[in-house]
Amino acid sequence: MARTEPVYASFRAIGAYVPSKVLSNADLEKMVDTSDEWILKRTGISERRIAAEDEYTSDMATKASKIAIERAGLEISDIDLLVCATVTPDYFNMPATSCIISDKLGIKNVQAFDISAACSGFVYALSVAKAFIESGMKKNVLIVGAEKFSSIVDYTDRTTCILFGDGAGAAVISATNNQSEAFIDLHASADGSYADFLVTPAPGCVHPVSQKVIDEGLNFVQMKGNETFKLAVKTLTKDVKDILAKNEIASEDIPHFVPHQANYRIIKAVGDALKMKEEQVVLTVGKYGNTSAASIPMAINDIWESGRLKKGELMLLDTFGGGLTWASALLPFSGESK
Ligand SMILES: CC(C)(COP(=O)(O)OP(=O)(O)OC[C@H]1O[C@@H](n2cnc3c(N)ncnc32)[C@H](O)[C@@H]1OP(=O)(O)O)[C@@H](O)C(=O)NCCC(=O)NCCS
């Protein structure tokens, strides 16, 4: 592609993978002091998927990636950058999960690295793909959001174990000269002063693996649920209102609002604040729970597979997660319709 013409990033294909094992609210009733009624009412979640013991984040990511690359009509060798967003990597220090995915896909000699932005990871990865493509450095970027969240959940803690699930979603972001296919806008941000709202204390240099880590369960996710809930509603509402106003787009002109799937009540509050109709809001939280970085690409895949997402239609992505991090993006789907 000649560098004299402007180059834009376009969202070319989506794929996803969910593990076959279902963990229902009825199953959780047998594990902790909770009820199907409480979980449904407070979160909208009915069930979530759990990866097999020997099924890792990289395995789920590889399966989702193969689908996305095939739907993009590309060969593995066309991918020139691989970015994996995850907070449940195969290995906590090294190698990066993206390197393991590249090996499983058979991609040789390409730059591969991970992003740690919790539930905002996929939209953060989109921003990286956009920057690499628009600078002319890369042409076809594979971005993956993948989580084996069950590996850091304490299944005796009823305040967290009801929320999370496993899965993966992948997208191919490609260079184009066609401005109508370009991302319209993307905003990503963080505020570390809220770091203790959502944290997995170990392993890390603060708490290297020790008997204390095991005894105190510091390897499990800890969350200030109620505080996180309130901040999520406030931040997400402001973020989507800002991106729509900045780009002079009315909320009724968004066919697909794809929010991070953490809690139905958060999604409903933000959707209502934007005066979104039910059919505009993509909802998968009921069947997958919160899959962190995988949540948004899994949701996009859901509407693509059901034939709802057509070529050229606008998506508004909006997410929020540990860090705290948050991000939103406004972009057309530029791949083929199903
Ligand atoms: C976790 C969450 C569902 C809890 O709902 P909530 O309405 O805030 O509930 P609270 O935490 O105030 O707890 C209310 C009561 O329910 C109890 N409770 C908590 N989990 C429960 C469960 N699984 N089953 C039954 N009762 C439960 C609490 O112990 C508390 O009891 P108490 O009043 O006797 O102290 C909600 O806060 C939430 O979704 N937060 C955001 C989480 C999130 O999105 N995290 C990821 C961000 S990416």
The ligand as a MOL file (V3000), in Angstrom:
LIG
                    3D

  0  0  0     0  0            999 V3000
M  V30 BEGIN CTAB
M  V30 COUNTS 48 50 0 0 0
M  V30 BEGIN ATOM
M  V30 1 C -21.1520 -7.9280 43.0050 0
M  V30 2 C -22.5410 -7.3290 42.8970 0
M  V30 3 C -23.4080 -8.1760 42.0090 0
M  V30 4 C -23.1750 -7.2790 44.2790 0
M  V30 5 O -24.4520 -6.6470 44.2130 0
M  V30 6 P -24.8100 -5.4660 45.2150 0
M  V30 7 O -26.2010 -5.1030 44.9140 0
M  V30 8 O -23.7650 -4.4030 45.0750 0
M  V30 9 O -24.7290 -6.1990 46.5940 0
M  V30 10 P -23.8320 -5.8540 47.8830 0
M  V30 11 O -22.3880 -6.1170 47.5800 0
M  V30 12 O -24.2030 -4.5060 48.3760 0
M  V30 13 O -24.3380 -6.9640 48.8670 0
M  V30 14 C -25.6900 -7.0100 49.3310 0
M  V30 15 C -25.8800 -8.2220 50.1990 0
M  V30 16 O -25.8560 -9.4050 49.3760 0
M  V30 17 C -24.9310 -10.3510 49.9070 0
M  V30 18 N -24.3520 -11.1240 48.8100 0
M  V30 19 C -23.2260 -10.8880 48.1070 0
M  V30 20 N -23.0510 -11.8280 47.1760 0
M  V30 21 C -24.1040 -12.6800 47.2980 0
M  V30 22 C -24.4790 -13.8560 46.6160 0
M  V30 23 N -23.7520 -14.3690 45.5960 0
M  V30 24 N -25.6290 -14.4670 46.9850 0
M  V30 25 C -26.4010 -14.0020 47.9670 0
M  V30 26 N -26.0680 -12.8740 48.6710 0
M  V30 27 C -24.9420 -12.2320 48.3260 0
M  V30 28 C -23.9020 -9.5060 50.6130 0
M  V30 29 O -23.1970 -10.2580 51.5780 0
M  V30 30 C -24.7680 -8.4300 51.2280 0
M  V30 31 O -25.3470 -8.9350 52.3940 0
M  V30 32 P -25.5710 -7.9900 53.6780 0
M  V30 33 O -26.5030 -6.9190 53.2050 0
M  V30 34 O -26.1580 -8.9200 54.6630 0
M  V30 35 O -24.2140 -7.4800 54.0330 0
M  V30 36 C -22.4780 -5.8840 42.3270 0
M  V30 37 O -21.9160 -5.0320 43.2980 0
M  V30 38 C -21.6570 -5.7660 41.0990 0
M  V30 39 O -22.0020 -6.3620 40.0760 0
M  V30 40 N -20.5900 -4.9790 41.1370 0
M  V30 41 C -19.7890 -4.7200 39.9870 0
M  V30 42 C -18.9220 -5.8700 39.7500 0
M  V30 43 C -18.2160 -5.7450 38.4690 0
M  V30 44 O -18.7680 -5.3450 37.4930 0
M  V30 45 N -16.9510 -6.1180 38.4980 0
M  V30 46 C -16.1580 -6.2100 37.3600 0
M  V30 47 C -15.9090 -4.8900 36.7630 0
M  V30 48 S -15.2520 -5.2110 35.2180 0
M  V30 END ATOM
M  V30 BEGIN BOND
M  V30 1 1 1 2
M  V30 2 1 2 3
M  V30 3 1 2 4
M  V30 4 1 2 36
M  V30 5 1 4 5
M  V30 6 1 5 6
M  V30 7 2 6 7
M  V30 8 1 6 8
M  V30 9 1 6 9
M  V30 10 1 9 10
M  V30 11 2 10 11
M  V30 12 1 10 12
M  V30 13 1 10 13
M  V30 14 1 13 14
M  V30 15 1 14 15
M  V30 16 1 15 16
M  V30 17 1 15 30
M  V30 18 1 16 17
M  V30 19 1 17 18
M  V30 20 1 17 28
M  V30 21 1 18 19
M  V30 22 1 18 27
M  V30 23 2 19 20
M  V30 24 1 20 21
M  V30 25 1 21 22
M  V30 26 2 21 27
M  V30 27 1 22 23
M  V30 28 2 22 24
M  V30 29 1 24 25
M  V30 30 2 25 26
M  V30 31 1 26 27
M  V30 32 1 28 29
M  V30 33 1 28 30
M  V30 34 1 30 31
M  V30 35 1 31 32
M  V30 36 2 32 33
M  V30 37 1 32 34
M  V30 38 1 32 35
M  V30 39 1 36 37
M  V30 40 1 36 38
M  V30 41 2 38 39
M  V30 42 1 38 40
M  V30 43 1 40 41
M  V30 44 1 41 42
M  V30 45 1 42 43
M  V30 46 2 43 44
M  V30 47 1 43 45
M  V30 48 1 45 46
M  V30 49 1 46 47
M  V30 50 1 47 48
M  V30 END BOND
M  V30 END CTAB
M  END
